[in-house]
Amino acid sequence: MTVQKDLQKAVAAAESAKGTYATFAQSTDDQTAKQLFTQMSQDMDQHISQLNSRLSVTEQNQLNSQAE
């Protein structure tokens, strides 16, 4: 259960970071910074997807362990 909770925390942190980067992108008039923060926000989508995928695997493994 600890791994699942840690993954859930990581997903929440990644989602928070994504929001922060998006806010930074909206808040600046510097086009270079805007592009940087927009790209960082988009990169977090991949990180979140990977974390959620791993979380699904751990949840499935737990269900399989309980069924045995």
C-alpha positions as CSV (number, residue, x, y, z in Angstrom):
1,M,0.0,0.0,0.0
2,T,2.9,2.3,0.6
3,V,4.0,2.3,-3.0
4,Q,0.5,3.1,-4.1
5,K,0.2,6.0,-1.7
6,D,3.7,7.3,-2.8
7,L,2.6,7.1,-6.5
8,Q,-0.7,8.9,-5.7
9,K,1.4,11.6,-4.0
10,A,3.7,11.8,-7.0
11,V,0.7,12.2,-9.4
12,A,-0.7,15.0,-7.2
13,A,2.7,16.7,-7.2
14,A,3.1,16.4,-10.9
15,E,-0.4,17.8,-11.5
16,S,0.4,20.7,-9.2
17,A,3.7,21.4,-11.0
18,K,1.8,21.2,-14.3
19,G,-0.6,23.8,-13.1
20,T,2.2,26.0,-11.8
21,Y,4.0,25.9,-15.1
22,A,0.8,26.7,-17.0
23,T,0.2,29.7,-14.6
24,F,3.7,30.9,-15.2
25,A,3.2,30.7,-19.0
26,Q,0.0,32.7,-18.7
27,S,1.6,35.3,-16.4
28,T,4.6,36.3,-18.5
29,D,4.9,38.5,-21.5
30,D,8.4,37.1,-22.2
31,Q,7.8,34.8,-25.2
32,T,10.8,32.7,-24.5
33,A,9.7,32.1,-21.0
34,K,6.1,31.5,-22.1
35,Q,7.3,28.8,-24.5
36,L,9.5,27.3,-21.9
37,F,6.8,27.0,-19.3
38,T,4.2,25.8,-21.8
39,Q,6.6,23.0,-22.9
40,M,7.3,22.1,-19.2
41,S,3.5,22.0,-18.6
42,Q,3.0,19.7,-21.6
43,D,5.9,17.5,-20.5
44,M,4.1,17.0,-17.2
45,D,1.3,15.3,-19.1
46,Q,3.7,12.6,-20.1
47,H,5.0,12.3,-16.5
48,I,1.5,12.1,-15.1
49,S,0.5,9.5,-17.7
50,Q,3.5,7.3,-16.8
51,L,2.8,7.7,-13.1
52,N,-0.8,6.8,-13.6
53,S,0.2,3.8,-15.7
54,R,2.5,2.5,-12.9
55,L,-0.2,3.2,-10.3
56,S,-2.6,1.0,-12.3
57,V,-0.1,-1.8,-12.4
58,T,0.4,-1.7,-8.7
59,E,-3.3,-1.6,-8.1
60,Q,-3.8,-4.6,-10.4
61,N,-0.9,-6.5,-8.7
62,Q,-2.6,-5.9,-5.3
63,L,-5.9,-7.2,-6.6
64,N,-4.2,-10.3,-8.0
65,S,-2.5,-10.8,-4.6
66,Q,-5.8,-10.6,-2.8
67,A,-7.4,-13.1,-5.1
68,E,-4.8,-15.7,-4.5
